[in-house]
Amino acid sequence: MLIFSVPYENELFYVENIKNIPDLKYEIYVTREEVPGYHFGRFDLTRYDFTKDTEFYLCGNPEMIKTNTEKLKSL
């Protein structure tokens, strides 16, 4: 599962490549503007089911990394 999030539509990249990866589940978020075809707002890790041995790789804003690392530890 790939969760890809950017603030604005013009910051999206490799979307067509992502969509063309066989068997990849993905959700793409644009957090600061509503764009048809994409989720609006911030992603919420509590919406997803995953096992305790799931591996997560976070990349991006240090505050987002910190917040989501803490959330993952609590889940």
CHARMM internal coordinates of N, CA and C (Angstrom, degrees):
IC EDIT
DIST 1 N 1 CA 1.4507
DIST 1 CA 1 C 1.5156
ANGL 1 N 1 CA 1 C 107.74
DIST 1 C 2 N 1.3083
ANGL 1 CA 1 C 2 N 115.79
DIHE 1 N 1 CA 1 C 2 N 128.24
DIST 2 N 2 CA 1.4563
ANGL 1 C 2 N 2 CA 121.80
DIHE 1 CA 1 C 2 N 2 CA 176.65
DIST 2 CA 2 C 1.5213
ANGL 2 N 2 CA 2 C 108.00
DIHE 1 C 2 N 2 CA 2 C -113.69
DIST 2 C 3 N 1.3085
ANGL 2 CA 2 C 3 N 115.90
DIHE 2 N 2 CA 2 C 3 N 125.71
DIST 3 N 3 CA 1.4638
ANGL 2 C 3 N 3 CA 121.35
DIHE 2 CA 2 C 3 N 3 CA 173.50
DIST 3 CA 3 C 1.5167
ANGL 3 N 3 CA 3 C 105.78
DIHE 2 C 3 N 3 CA 3 C -112.38
DIST 3 C 4 N 1.3107
ANGL 3 CA 3 C 4 N 115.70
DIHE 3 N 3 CA 3 C 4 N 115.93
DIST 4 N 4 CA 1.4622
ANGL 3 C 4 N 4 CA 122.84
DIHE 3 CA 3 C 4 N 4 CA -175.12
DIST 4 CA 4 C 1.5210
ANGL 4 N 4 CA 4 C 107.27
DIHE 3 C 4 N 4 CA 4 C -116.48
DIST 4 C 5 N 1.3214
ANGL 4 CA 4 C 5 N 116.98
DIHE 4 N 4 CA 4 C 5 N 127.08
DIST 5 N 5 CA 1.4583
ANGL 4 C 5 N 5 CA 120.75
DIHE 4 CA 4 C 5 N 5 CA -174.81
DIST 5 CA 5 C 1.5251
ANGL 5 N 5 CA 5 C 110.34
DIHE 4 C 5 N 5 CA 5 C -138.53
DIST 5 C 6 N 1.3250
ANGL 5 CA 5 C 6 N 114.96
DIHE 5 N 5 CA 5 C 6 N 133.99
DIST 6 N 6 CA 1.4678
ANGL 5 C 6 N 6 CA 121.78
DIHE 5 CA 5 C 6 N 6 CA 175.86
DIST 6 CA 6 C 1.5293
ANGL 6 N 6 CA 6 C 108.17
DIHE 5 C 6 N 6 CA 6 C -137.02
DIST 6 C 7 N 1.3331
ANGL 6 CA 6 C 7 N 117.79
DIHE 6 N 6 CA 6 C 7 N 157.66
DIST 7 N 7 CA 1.4608
ANGL 6 C 7 N 7 CA 119.57
DIHE 6 CA 6 C 7 N 7 CA 178.49
DIST 7 CA 7 C 1.5403
ANGL 7 N 7 CA 7 C 113.16
DIHE 6 C 7 N 7 CA 7 C -69.71
DIST 7 C 8 N 1.3247
ANGL 7 CA 7 C 8 N 116.78
DIHE 7 N 7 CA 7 C 8 N -42.90
DIST 8 N 8 CA 1.4627
ANGL 7 C 8 N 8 CA 120.80
DIHE 7 CA 7 C 8 N 8 CA -173.12
DIST 8 CA 8 C 1.5270
ANGL 8 N 8 CA 8 C 111.14
DIHE 7 C 8 N 8 CA 8 C -129.88
DIST 8 C 9 N 1.3134
ANGL 8 CA 8 C 9 N 115.84
DIHE 8 N 8 CA 8 C 9 N 151.14
DIST 9 N 9 CA 1.4586
ANGL 8 C 9 N 9 CA 121.68
DIHE 8 CA 8 C 9 N 9 CA -178.00
DIST 9 CA 9 C 1.5242
ANGL 9 N 9 CA 9 C 112.15
DIHE 8 C 9 N 9 CA 9 C -55.00
DIST 9 C 10 N 1.3303
ANGL 9 CA 9 C 10 N 117.63
DIHE 9 N 9 CA 9 C 10 N -38.52
DIST 10 N 10 CA 1.4655
ANGL 9 C 10 N 10 CA 119.67
DIHE 9 CA 9 C 10 N 10 CA -177.04
DIST 10 CA 10 C 1.5323
ANGL 10 N 10 CA 10 C 112.68
DIHE 9 C 10 N 10 CA 10 C -68.87
DIST 10 C 11 N 1.3235
ANGL 10 CA 10 C 11 N 117.92
DIHE 10 N 10 CA 10 C 11 N -4.90
DIST 11 N 11 CA 1.4580
ANGL 10 C 11 N 11 CA 121.72
DIHE 10 CA 10 C 11 N 11 CA 177.51
DIST 11 CA 11 C 1.5316
ANGL 11 N 11 CA 11 C 112.74
DIHE 10 C 11 N 11 CA 11 C -97.28
DIST 11 C 12 N 1.3305
ANGL 11 CA 11 C 12 N 116.77
DIHE 11 N 11 CA 11 C 12 N -2.72
DIST 12 N 12 CA 1.4619
ANGL 11 C 12 N 12 CA 120.12
DIHE 11 CA 11 C 12 N 12 CA 177.34
DIST 12 CA 12 C 1.5288
ANGL 12 N 12 CA 12 C 109.52
DIHE 11 C 12 N 12 CA 12 C -69.13
DIST 12 C 13 N 1.3159
ANGL 12 CA 12 C 13 N 115.96
DIHE 12 N 12 CA 12 C 13 N 142.41
DIST 13 N 13 CA 1.4571
ANGL 12 C 13 N 13 CA 120.28
DIHE 12 CA 12 C 13 N 13 CA 176.16
DIST 13 CA 13 C 1.5204
ANGL 13 N 13 CA 13 C 109.33
DIHE 12 C 13 N 13 CA 13 C -148.06
DIST 13 C 14 N 1.3236
ANGL 13 CA 13 C 14 N 116.42
DIHE 13 N 13 CA 13 C 14 N 152.89
DIST 14 N 14 CA 1.4682
ANGL 13 C 14 N 14 CA 124.13
DIHE 13 CA 13 C 14 N 14 CA 179.12
DIST 14 CA 14 C 1.5281
ANGL 14 N 14 CA 14 C 113.82
DIHE 13 C 14 N 14 CA 14 C 57.44
DIST 14 C 15 N 1.3261
ANGL 14 CA 14 C 15 N 117.47
DIHE 14 N 14 CA 14 C 15 N 23.19
DIST 15 N 15 CA 1.4638
ANGL 14 C 15 N 15 CA 119.93
DIHE 14 CA 14 C 15 N 15 CA -178.12
DIST 15 CA 15 C 1.5293
ANGL 15 N 15 CA 15 C 111.00
DIHE 14 C 15 N 15 CA 15 C -61.88
DIST 15 C 16 N 1.3161
ANGL 15 CA 15 C 16 N 117.69
DIHE 15 N 15 CA 15 C 16 N -44.77
DIST 16 N 16 CA 1.4670
ANGL 15 C 16 N 16 CA 119.92
DIHE 15 CA 15 C 16 N 16 CA 179.74
DIST 16 CA 16 C 1.5245
ANGL 16 N 16 CA 16 C 110.72
DIHE 15 C 16 N 16 CA 16 C -64.00
DIST 16 C 17 N 1.3179
ANGL 16 CA 16 C 17 N 117.32
DIHE 16 N 16 CA 16 C 17 N -37.60
DIST 17 N 17 CA 1.4754
ANGL 16 C 17 N 17 CA 120.70
DIHE 16 CA 16 C 17 N 17 CA 176.85
DIST 17 CA 17 C 1.5288
ANGL 17 N 17 CA 17 C 110.13
DIHE 16 C 17 N 17 CA 17 C -62.53
DIST 17 C 18 N 1.3246
ANGL 17 CA 17 C 18 N 116.86
DIHE 17 N 17 CA 17 C 18 N -44.24
DIST 18 N 18 CA 1.4636
ANGL 17 C 18 N 18 CA 121.85
DIHE 17 CA 17 C 18 N 18 CA 179.32
DIST 18 CA 18 C 1.5228
ANGL 18 N 18 CA 18 C 109.85
DIHE 17 C 18 N 18 CA 18 C -60.30
DIST 18 C 19 N 1.3310
ANGL 18 CA 18 C 19 N 116.13
DIHE 18 N 18 CA 18 C 19 N -46.84
DIST 19 N 19 CA 1.4635
ANGL 18 C 19 N 19 CA 121.00
DIHE 18 CA 18 C 19 N 19 CA -178.07
DIST 19 CA 19 C 1.5263
ANGL 19 N 19 CA 19 C 112.41
DIHE 18 C 19 N 19 CA 19 C -63.46
DIST 19 C 20 N 1.3208
ANGL 19 CA 19 C 20 N 117.18
DIHE 19 N 19 CA 19 C 20 N -23.97
DIST 20 N 20 CA 1.4629
ANGL 19 C 20 N 20 CA 121.08
DIHE 19 CA 19 C 20 N 20 CA -176.52
DIST 20 CA 20 C 1.5236
ANGL 20 N 20 CA 20 C 114.11
DIHE 19 C 20 N 20 CA 20 C -95.98
DIST 20 C 21 N 1.3200
ANGL 20 CA 20 C 21 N 119.09
DIHE 20 N 20 CA 20 C 21 N 3.99
DIST 21 N 21 CA 1.4622
ANGL 20 C 21 N 21 CA 120.98
DIHE 20 CA 20 C 21 N 21 CA 177.27
DIST 21 CA 21 C 1.5271
ANGL 21 N 21 CA 21 C 108.30
DIHE 20 C 21 N 21 CA 21 C -79.86
DIST 21 C 22 N 1.3222
ANGL 21 CA 21 C 22 N 116.75
DIHE 21 N 21 CA 21 C 22 N 117.38
DIST 22 N 22 CA 1.4676
ANGL 21 C 22 N 22 CA 119.54
DIHE 21 CA 21 C 22 N 22 CA -177.63
DIST 22 CA 22 C 1.5338
ANGL 22 N 22 CA 22 C 112.42
DIHE 21 C 22 N 22 CA 22 C -58.43
DIST 22 C 23 N 1.3024
ANGL 22 CA 22 C 23 N 115.89
DIHE 22 N 22 CA 22 C 23 N 137.78
DIST 23 N 23 CA 1.4729
ANGL 22 C 23 N 23 CA 124.43
DIHE 22 CA 22 C 23 N 23 CA 175.06
DIST 23 CA 23 C 1.5278
ANGL 23 N 23 CA 23 C 114.48
DIHE 22 C 23 N 23 CA 23 C 63.63
DIST 23 C 24 N 1.3214
ANGL 23 CA 23 C 24 N 118.39
DIHE 23 N 23 CA 23 C 24 N 11.00
DIST 24 N 24 CA 1.4643
ANGL 23 C 24 N 24 CA 120.16
DIHE 23 CA 23 C 24 N 24 CA 177.81
DIST 24 CA 24 C 1.5268
ANGL 24 N 24 CA 24 C 109.40
DIHE 23 C 24 N 24 CA 24 C -85.65
DIST 24 C 25 N 1.3146
ANGL 24 CA 24 C 25 N 115.36
DIHE 24 N 24 CA 24 C 25 N 125.16
DIST 25 N 25 CA 1.4591
ANGL 24 C 25 N 25 CA 120.40
DIHE 24 CA 24 C 25 N 25 CA 171.64
DIST 25 CA 25 C 1.5269
ANGL 25 N 25 CA 25 C 106.26
DIHE 24 C 25 N 25 CA 25 C -89.56
DIST 25 C 26 N 1.3136
ANGL 25 CA 25 C 26 N 116.22
DIHE 25 N 25 CA 25 C 26 N 134.71
DIST 26 N 26 CA 1.4629
ANGL 25 C 26 N 26 CA 118.94
DIHE 25 CA 25 C 26 N 26 CA -178.64
DIST 26 CA 26 C 1.5171
ANGL 26 N 26 CA 26 C 110.23
DIHE 25 C 26 N 26 CA 26 C -148.28
DIST 26 C 27 N 1.3191
ANGL 26 CA 26 C 27 N 114.82
DIHE 26 N 26 CA 26 C 27 N 155.89
DIST 27 N 27 CA 1.4571
ANGL 26 C 27 N 27 CA 122.99
DIHE 26 CA 26 C 27 N 27 CA 170.54
DIST 27 CA 27 C 1.5162
ANGL 27 N 27 CA 27 C 106.76
DIHE 26 C 27 N 27 CA 27 C -136.87
DIST 27 C 28 N 1.3178
ANGL 27 CA 27 C 28 N 115.55
DIHE 27 N 27 CA 27 C 28 N 134.14
DIST 28 N 28 CA 1.4619
ANGL 27 C 28 N 28 CA 120.60
DIHE 27 CA 27 C 28 N 28 CA -178.25
DIST 28 CA 28 C 1.5262
ANGL 28 N 28 CA 28 C 108.31
DIHE 27 C 28 N 28 CA 28 C -117.04
DIST 28 C 29 N 1.3164
ANGL 28 CA 28 C 29 N 114.88
DIHE 28 N 28 CA 28 C 29 N 127.85
DIST 29 N 29 CA 1.4587
ANGL 28 C 29 N 29 CA 122.74
DIHE 28 CA 28 C 29 N 29 CA -177.85
DIST 29 CA 29 C 1.5221
ANGL 29 N 29 CA 29 C 110.99
DIHE 28 C 29 N 29 CA 29 C -115.48
DIST 29 C 30 N 1.3237
ANGL 29 CA 29 C 30 N 115.56
DIHE 29 N 29 CA 29 C 30 N 140.79
DIST 30 N 30 CA 1.4577
ANGL 29 C 30 N 30 CA 122.69
DIHE 29 CA 29 C 30 N 30 CA 168.68
DIST 30 CA 30 C 1.5224
ANGL 30 N 30 CA 30 C 104.50
DIHE 29 C 30 N 30 CA 30 C -120.32
DIST 30 C 31 N 1.3208
ANGL 30 CA 30 C 31 N 116.57
DIHE 30 N 30 CA 30 C 31 N 117.57
DIST 31 N 31 CA 1.4634
ANGL 30 C 31 N 31 CA 120.13
DIHE 30 CA 30 C 31 N 31 CA -166.53
DIST 31 CA 31 C 1.5264
ANGL 31 N 31 CA 31 C 115.75
DIHE 30 C 31 N 31 CA 31 C -88.32
DIST 31 C 32 N 1.3144
ANGL 31 CA 31 C 32 N 117.66
DIHE 31 N 31 CA 31 C 32 N -22.35
DIST 32 N 32 CA 1.4681
ANGL 31 C 32 N 32 CA 117.34
DIHE 31 CA 31 C 32 N 32 CA -172.68
DIST 32 CA 32 C 1.5180
ANGL 32 N 32 CA 32 C 114.66
DIHE 31 C 32 N 32 CA 32 C -116.91
DIST 32 C 33 N 1.3225
ANGL 32 CA 32 C 33 N 116.52
DIHE 32 N 32 CA 32 C 33 N 2.54
DIST 33 N 33 CA 1.4584
ANGL 32 C 33 N 33 CA 119.32
DIHE 32 CA 32 C 33 N 33 CA 174.20
DIST 33 CA 33 C 1.5224
ANGL 33 N 33 CA 33 C 108.50
DIHE 32 C 33 N 33 CA 33 C -153.58
DIST 33 C 34 N 1.3166
ANGL 33 CA 33 C 34 N 116.30
DIHE 33 N 33 CA 33 C 34 N 145.47
DIST 34 N 34 CA 1.4553
ANGL 33 C 34 N 34 CA 120.23
DIHE 33 CA 33 C 34 N 34 CA 179.46
DIST 34 CA 34 C 1.5243
ANGL 34 N 34 CA 34 C 108.67
DIHE 33 C 34 N 34 CA 34 C -82.21
DIST 34 C 35 N 1.3410
ANGL 34 CA 34 C 35 N 115.30
DIHE 34 N 34 CA 34 C 35 N 125.40
DIST 35 N 35 CA 1.4548
ANGL 34 C 35 N 35 CA 121.95
DIHE 34 CA 34 C 35 N 35 CA -178.54
DIST 35 CA 35 C 1.5218
ANGL 35 N 35 CA 35 C 107.59
DIHE 34 C 35 N 35 CA 35 C -129.25
DIST 35 C 36 N 1.3326
ANGL 35 CA 35 C 36 N 117.45
DIHE 35 N 35 CA 35 C 36 N 122.34
DIST 36 N 36 CA 1.4644
ANGL 35 C 36 N 36 CA 119.42
DIHE 35 CA 35 C 36 N 36 CA 179.19
DIST 36 CA 36 C 1.5302
ANGL 36 N 36 CA 36 C 111.66
DIHE 35 C 36 N 36 CA 36 C -54.25
DIST 36 C 37 N 1.3311
ANGL 36 CA 36 C 37 N 115.59
DIHE 36 N 36 CA 36 C 37 N 136.80
DIST 37 N 37 CA 1.4612
ANGL 36 C 37 N 37 CA 120.78
DIHE 36 CA 36 C 37 N 37 CA 178.12
DIST 37 CA 37 C 1.5210
ANGL 37 N 37 CA 37 C 114.52
DIHE 36 C 37 N 37 CA 37 C 92.95
DIST 37 C 38 N 1.3235
ANGL 37 CA 37 C 38 N 116.81
DIHE 37 N 37 CA 37 C 38 N -5.89
DIST 38 N 38 CA 1.4632
ANGL 37 C 38 N 38 CA 121.42
DIHE 37 CA 37 C 38 N 38 CA -179.68
DIST 38 CA 38 C 1.5251
ANGL 38 N 38 CA 38 C 109.25
DIHE 37 C 38 N 38 CA 38 C -129.01
DIST 38 C 39 N 1.3233
ANGL 38 CA 38 C 39 N 115.51
DIHE 38 N 38 CA 38 C 39 N 155.14
DIST 39 N 39 CA 1.4637
ANGL 38 C 39 N 39 CA 120.13
DIHE 38 CA 38 C 39 N 39 CA 174.67
DIST 39 CA 39 C 1.5257
ANGL 39 N 39 CA 39 C 108.70
DIHE 38 C 39 N 39 CA 39 C -71.71
DIST 39 C 40 N 1.3252
ANGL 39 CA 39 C 40 N 116.30
DIHE 39 N 39 CA 39 C 40 N 144.33
DIST 40 N 40 CA 1.4671
ANGL 39 C 40 N 40 CA 121.34
DIHE 39 CA 39 C 40 N 40 CA 177.39
DIST 40 CA 40 C 1.5167
ANGL 40 N 40 CA 40 C 109.37
DIHE 39 C 40 N 40 CA 40 C -104.31
DIST 40 C 41 N 1.3110
ANGL 40 CA 40 C 41 N 116.47
DIHE 40 N 40 CA 40 C 41 N 136.52
DIST 41 N 41 CA 1.4563
ANGL 40 C 41 N 41 CA 122.01
DIHE 40 CA 40 C 41 N 41 CA 177.03
DIST 41 CA 41 C 1.5163
ANGL 41 N 41 CA 41 C 111.66
DIHE 40 C 41 N 41 CA 41 C 100.18
DIST 41 C 42 N 1.2997
ANGL 41 CA 41 C 42 N 114.39
DIHE 41 N 41 CA 41 C 42 N -174.32
DIST 42 N 42 CA 1.4660
ANGL 41 C 42 N 42 CA 120.17
DIHE 41 CA 41 C 42 N 42 CA -178.76
DIST 42 CA 42 C 1.5137
ANGL 42 N 42 CA 42 C 110.47
DIHE 41 C 42 N 42 CA 42 C -85.11
DIST 42 C 43 N 1.3136
ANGL 42 CA 42 C 43 N 115.40
DIHE 42 N 42 CA 42 C 43 N 147.71
DIST 43 N 43 CA 1.4683
ANGL 42 C 43 N 43 CA 119.48
DIHE 42 CA 42 C 43 N 43 CA 177.54
DIST 43 CA 43 C 1.5196
ANGL 43 N 43 CA 43 C 109.13
DIHE 42 C 43 N 43 CA 43 C -75.36
DIST 43 C 44 N 1.3168
ANGL 43 CA 43 C 44 N 115.33
DIHE 43 N 43 CA 43 C 44 N 153.58
DIST 44 N 44 CA 1.4565
ANGL 43 C 44 N 44 CA 122.07
DIHE 43 CA 43 C 44 N 44 CA -178.20
DIST 44 CA 44 C 1.5242
ANGL 44 N 44 CA 44 C 108.18
DIHE 43 C 44 N 44 CA 44 C -124.76
DIST 44 C 45 N 1.3184
ANGL 44 CA 44 C 45 N 116.60
DIHE 44 N 44 CA 44 C 45 N 111.23
DIST 45 N 45 CA 1.4648
ANGL 44 C 45 N 45 CA 120.79
DIHE 44 CA 44 C 45 N 45 CA -176.77
DIST 45 CA 45 C 1.5148
ANGL 45 N 45 CA 45 C 113.58
DIHE 44 C 45 N 45 CA 45 C -61.48
DIST 45 C 46 N 1.3166
ANGL 45 CA 45 C 46 N 117.51
DIHE 45 N 45 CA 45 C 46 N -21.93
DIST 46 N 46 CA 1.4646
ANGL 45 C 46 N 46 CA 119.10
DIHE 45 CA 45 C 46 N 46 CA -179.59
DIST 46 CA 46 C 1.5315
ANGL 46 N 46 CA 46 C 112.04
DIHE 45 C 46 N 46 CA 46 C -71.62
DIST 46 C 47 N 1.3156
ANGL 46 CA 46 C 47 N 118.32
DIHE 46 N 46 CA 46 C 47 N -10.46
DIST 47 N 47 CA 1.4677
ANGL 46 C 47 N 47 CA 122.42
DIHE 46 CA 46 C 47 N 47 CA 177.55
DIST 47 CA 47 C 1.5277
ANGL 47 N 47 CA 47 C 112.55
DIHE 46 C 47 N 47 CA 47 C -77.40
DIST 47 C 48 N 1.3143
ANGL 47 CA 47 C 48 N 117.15
DIHE 47 N 47 CA 47 C 48 N -14.11
DIST 48 N 48 CA 1.4560
ANGL 47 C 48 N 48 CA 121.24
DIHE 47 CA 47 C 48 N 48 CA -171.88
DIST 48 CA 48 C 1.5235
ANGL 48 N 48 CA 48 C 111.38
DIHE 47 C 48 N 48 CA 48 C -106.82
DIST 48 C 49 N 1.3241
ANGL 48 CA 48 C 49 N 115.26
DIHE 48 N 48 CA 48 C 49 N 143.65
DIST 49 N 49 CA 1.4629
ANGL 48 C 49 N 49 CA 121.06
DIHE 48 CA 48 C 49 N 49 CA 173.79
DIST 49 CA 49 C 1.5144
ANGL 49 N 49 CA 49 C 108.44
DIHE 48 C 49 N 49 CA 49 C -96.29
DIST 49 C 50 N 1.3140
ANGL 49 CA 49 C 50 N 116.49
DIHE 49 N 49 CA 49 C 50 N 130.63
DIST 50 N 50 CA 1.4548
ANGL 49 C 50 N 50 CA 120.49
DIHE 49 CA 49 C 50 N 50 CA 176.06
DIST 50 CA 50 C 1.5193
ANGL 50 N 50 CA 50 C 108.81
DIHE 49 C 50 N 50 CA 50 C -151.48
DIST 50 C 51 N 1.3245
ANGL 50 CA 50 C 51 N 115.09
DIHE 50 N 50 CA 50 C 51 N 155.10
DIST 51 N 51 CA 1.4631
ANGL 50 C 51 N 51 CA 120.35
DIHE 50 CA 50 C 51 N 51 CA -179.49
DIST 51 CA 51 C 1.5201
ANGL 51 N 51 CA 51 C 110.07
DIHE 50 C 51 N 51 CA 51 C -85.49
DIST 51 C 52 N 1.3323
ANGL 51 CA 51 C 52 N 115.37
DIHE 51 N 51 CA 51 C 52 N 165.76
DIST 52 N 52 CA 1.4691
ANGL 51 C 52 N 52 CA 120.28
DIHE 51 CA 51 C 52 N 52 CA -179.10
DIST 52 CA 52 C 1.5245
ANGL 52 N 52 CA 52 C 112.79
DIHE 51 C 52 N 52 CA 52 C -61.88
DIST 52 C 53 N 1.3375
ANGL 52 CA 52 C 53 N 117.62
DIHE 52 N 52 CA 52 C 53 N -25.70
DIST 53 N 53 CA 1.4633
ANGL 52 C 53 N 53 CA 119.58
DIHE 52 CA 52 C 53 N 53 CA -178.34
DIST 53 CA 53 C 1.5309
ANGL 53 N 53 CA 53 C 113.05
DIHE 52 C 53 N 53 CA 53 C -92.63
DIST 53 C 54 N 1.3297
ANGL 53 CA 53 C 54 N 117.50
DIHE 53 N 53 CA 53 C 54 N 11.17
DIST 54 N 54 CA 1.4640
ANGL 53 C 54 N 54 CA 121.09
DIHE 53 CA 53 C 54 N 54 CA 177.38
DIST 54 CA 54 C 1.5253
ANGL 54 N 54 CA 54 C 109.48
DIHE 53 C 54 N 54 CA 54 C -66.83
DIST 54 C 55 N 1.3280
ANGL 54 CA 54 C 55 N 115.54
DIHE 54 N 54 CA 54 C 55 N 137.52
DIST 55 N 55 CA 1.4671
ANGL 54 C 55 N 55 CA 121.00
DIHE 54 CA 54 C 55 N 55 CA 176.95
DIST 55 CA 55 C 1.5270
ANGL 55 N 55 CA 55 C 108.72
DIHE 54 C 55 N 55 CA 55 C -98.29
DIST 55 C 56 N 1.3138
ANGL 55 CA 55 C 56 N 116.46
DIHE 55 N 55 CA 55 C 56 N 140.25
DIST 56 N 56 CA 1.4513
ANGL 55 C 56 N 56 CA 122.76
DIHE 55 CA 55 C 56 N 56 CA 178.78
DIST 56 CA 56 C 1.5136
ANGL 56 N 56 CA 56 C 109.21
DIHE 55 C 56 N 56 CA 56 C -122.28
DIST 56 C 57 N 1.3161
ANGL 56 CA 56 C 57 N 115.80
DIHE 56 N 56 CA 56 C 57 N 139.34
DIST 57 N 57 CA 1.4585
ANGL 56 C 57 N 57 CA 122.35
DIHE 56 CA 56 C 57 N 57 CA 175.50
DIST 57 CA 57 C 1.5170
ANGL 57 N 57 CA 57 C 106.08
DIHE 56 C 57 N 57 CA 57 C -125.61
DIST 57 C 58 N 1.3140
ANGL 57 CA 57 C 58 N 116.43
DIHE 57 N 57 CA 57 C 58 N 113.38
DIST 58 N 58 CA 1.4587
ANGL 57 C 58 N 58 CA 121.70
DIHE 57 CA 57 C 58 N 58 CA -178.11
DIST 58 CA 58 C 1.5189
ANGL 58 N 58 CA 58 C 109.60
DIHE 57 C 58 N 58 CA 58 C -106.91
DIST 58 C 59 N 1.3085
ANGL 58 CA 58 C 59 N 115.33
DIHE 58 N 58 CA 58 C 59 N 138.20
DIST 59 N 59 CA 1.4556
ANGL 58 C 59 N 59 CA 120.83
DIHE 58 CA 58 C 59 N 59 CA 178.88
DIST 59 CA 59 C 1.5139
ANGL 59 N 59 CA 59 C 107.68
DIHE 58 C 59 N 59 CA 59 C -141.12
DIST 59 C 60 N 1.3146
ANGL 59 CA 59 C 60 N 116.69
DIHE 59 N 59 CA 59 C 60 N 134.98
DIST 60 N 60 CA 1.4620
ANGL 59 C 60 N 60 CA 118.70
DIHE 59 CA 59 C 60 N 60 CA 176.38
DIST 60 CA 60 C 1.5114
ANGL 60 N 60 CA 60 C 112.68
DIHE 59 C 60 N 60 CA 60 C 142.97
DIST 60 C 61 N 1.3049
ANGL 60 CA 60 C 61 N 114.24
DIHE 60 N 60 CA 60 C 61 N -152.26
DIST 61 N 61 CA 1.4533
ANGL 60 C 61 N 61 CA 123.67
DIHE 60 CA 60 C 61 N 61 CA -177.96
DIST 61 CA 61 C 1.5358
ANGL 61 N 61 CA 61 C 110.10
DIHE 60 C 61 N 61 CA 61 C -55.18
DIST 61 C 62 N 1.3428
ANGL 61 CA 61 C 62 N 118.25
DIHE 61 N 61 CA 61 C 62 N 130.84
DIST 62 N 62 CA 1.4684
ANGL 61 C 62 N 62 CA 120.73
DIHE 61 CA 61 C 62 N 62 CA -178.96
DIST 62 CA 62 C 1.5284
ANGL 62 N 62 CA 62 C 114.08
DIHE 61 C 62 N 62 CA 62 C -55.40
DIST 62 C 63 N 1.3227
ANGL 62 CA 62 C 63 N 118.15
DIHE 62 N 62 CA 62 C 63 N -35.76
DIST 63 N 63 CA 1.4607
ANGL 62 C 63 N 63 CA 120.18
DIHE 62 CA 62 C 63 N 63 CA 179.53
DIST 63 CA 63 C 1.5283
ANGL 63 N 63 CA 63 C 111.06
DIHE 62 C 63 N 63 CA 63 C -67.88
DIST 63 C 64 N 1.3374
ANGL 63 CA 63 C 64 N 117.20
DIHE 63 N 63 CA 63 C 64 N -39.10
DIST 64 N 64 CA 1.4655
ANGL 63 C 64 N 64 CA 121.43
DIHE 63 CA 63 C 64 N 64 CA 176.76
DIST 64 CA 64 C 1.5253
ANGL 64 N 64 CA 64 C 109.66
DIHE 63 C 64 N 64 CA 64 C -64.14
DIST 64 C 65 N 1.3133
ANGL 64 CA 64 C 65 N 116.95
DIHE 64 N 64 CA 64 C 65 N -41.14
DIST 65 N 65 CA 1.4631
ANGL 64 C 65 N 65 CA 121.16
DIHE 64 CA 64 C 65 N 65 CA 178.87
DIST 65 CA 65 C 1.5307
ANGL 65 N 65 CA 65 C 109.61
DIHE 64 C 65 N 65 CA 65 C -61.11
DIST 65 C 66 N 1.3249
ANGL 65 CA 65 C 66 N 116.34
DIHE 65 N 65 CA 65 C 66 N -48.33
DIST 66 N 66 CA 1.4653
ANGL 65 C 66 N 66 CA 121.31
DIHE 65 CA 65 C 66 N 66 CA -179.09
DIST 66 CA 66 C 1.5263
ANGL 66 N 66 CA 66 C 110.97
DIHE 65 C 66 N 66 CA 66 C -61.36
DIST 66 C 67 N 1.3208
ANGL 66 CA 66 C 67 N 116.93
DIHE 66 N 66 CA 66 C 67 N -50.00
DIST 67 N 67 CA 1.4676
ANGL 66 C 67 N 67 CA 121.77
DIHE 66 CA 66 C 67 N 67 CA -178.44
DIST 67 CA 67 C 1.5187
ANGL 67 N 67 CA 67 C 111.29
DIHE 66 C 67 N 67 CA 67 C -59.26
DIST 67 C 68 N 1.3302
ANGL 67 CA 67 C 68 N 117.32
DIHE 67 N 67 CA 67 C 68 N -46.79
DIST 68 N 68 CA 1.4525
ANGL 67 C 68 N 68 CA 120.24
DIHE 67 CA 67 C 68 N 68 CA -176.51
DIST 68 CA 68 C 1.5214
ANGL 68 N 68 CA 68 C 112.58
DIHE 67 C 68 N 68 CA 68 C -75.96
DIST 68 C 69 N 1.3081
ANGL 68 CA 68 C 69 N 118.55
DIHE 68 N 68 CA 68 C 69 N -29.12
DIST 69 N 69 CA 1.4668
ANGL 68 C 69 N 69 CA 120.71
DIHE 68 CA 68 C 69 N 69 CA 174.03
DIST 69 CA 69 C 1.5292
ANGL 69 N 69 CA 69 C 109.51
DIHE 68 C 69 N 69 CA 69 C -64.51
DIST 69 C 70 N 1.3297
ANGL 69 CA 69 C 70 N 116.40
DIHE 69 N 69 CA 69 C 70 N -44.17
DIST 70 N 70 CA 1.4733
ANGL 69 C 70 N 70 CA 120.09
DIHE 69 CA 69 C 70 N 70 CA 177.65
DIST 70 CA 70 C 1.5223
ANGL 70 N 70 CA 70 C 110.94
DIHE 69 C 70 N 70 CA 70 C -63.54
DIST 70 C 71 N 1.3230
ANGL 70 CA 70 C 71 N 116.90
DIHE 70 N 70 CA 70 C 71 N -41.46
DIST 71 N 71 CA 1.4650
ANGL 70 C 71 N 71 CA 120.69
DIHE 70 CA 70 C 71 N 71 CA 179.83
DIST 71 CA 71 C 1.5311
ANGL 71 N 71 CA 71 C 110.26
DIHE 70 C 71 N 71 CA 71 C -64.22
DIST 71 C 72 N 1.3352
ANGL 71 CA 71 C 72 N 117.00
DIHE 71 N 71 CA 71 C 72 N -42.50
DIST 72 N 72 CA 1.4689
ANGL 71 C 72 N 72 CA 119.92
DIHE 71 CA 71 C 72 N 72 CA 179.28
DIST 72 CA 72 C 1.5178
ANGL 72 N 72 CA 72 C 110.86
DIHE 71 C 72 N 72 CA 72 C -63.52
DIST 72 C 73 N 1.3082
ANGL 72 CA 72 C 73 N 117.75
DIHE 72 N 72 CA 72 C 73 N -40.93
DIST 73 N 73 CA 1.4709
ANGL 72 C 73 N 73 CA 120.62
DIHE 72 CA 72 C 73 N 73 CA 178.97
DIST 73 CA 73 C 1.5281
ANGL 73 N 73 CA 73 C 110.42
DIHE 72 C 73 N 73 CA 73 C -62.47
DIST 73 C 74 N 1.3261
ANGL 73 CA 73 C 74 N 117.08
DIHE 73 N 73 CA 73 C 74 N -37.31
DIST 74 N 74 CA 1.4654
ANGL 73 C 74 N 74 CA 119.47
DIHE 73 CA 73 C 74 N 74 CA -178.95
DIST 74 CA 74 C 1.5323
ANGL 74 N 74 CA 74 C 112.26
DIHE 73 C 74 N 74 CA 74 C -74.74
DIST 74 C 75 N 1.3213
ANGL 74 CA 74 C 75 N 116.87
DIHE 74 N 74 CA 74 C 75 N -24.51
DIST 75 N 75 CA 1.4625
ANGL 74 C 75 N 75 CA 119.39
DIHE 74 CA 74 C 75 N 75 CA 179.78
DIST 75 CA 75 C 1.5023
ANGL 75 N 75 CA 75 C 110.37
DIHE 74 C 75 N 75 CA 75 C -79.56
END
COOR INIT
IC SEED 1 N 1 CA 1 C
IC BUILD
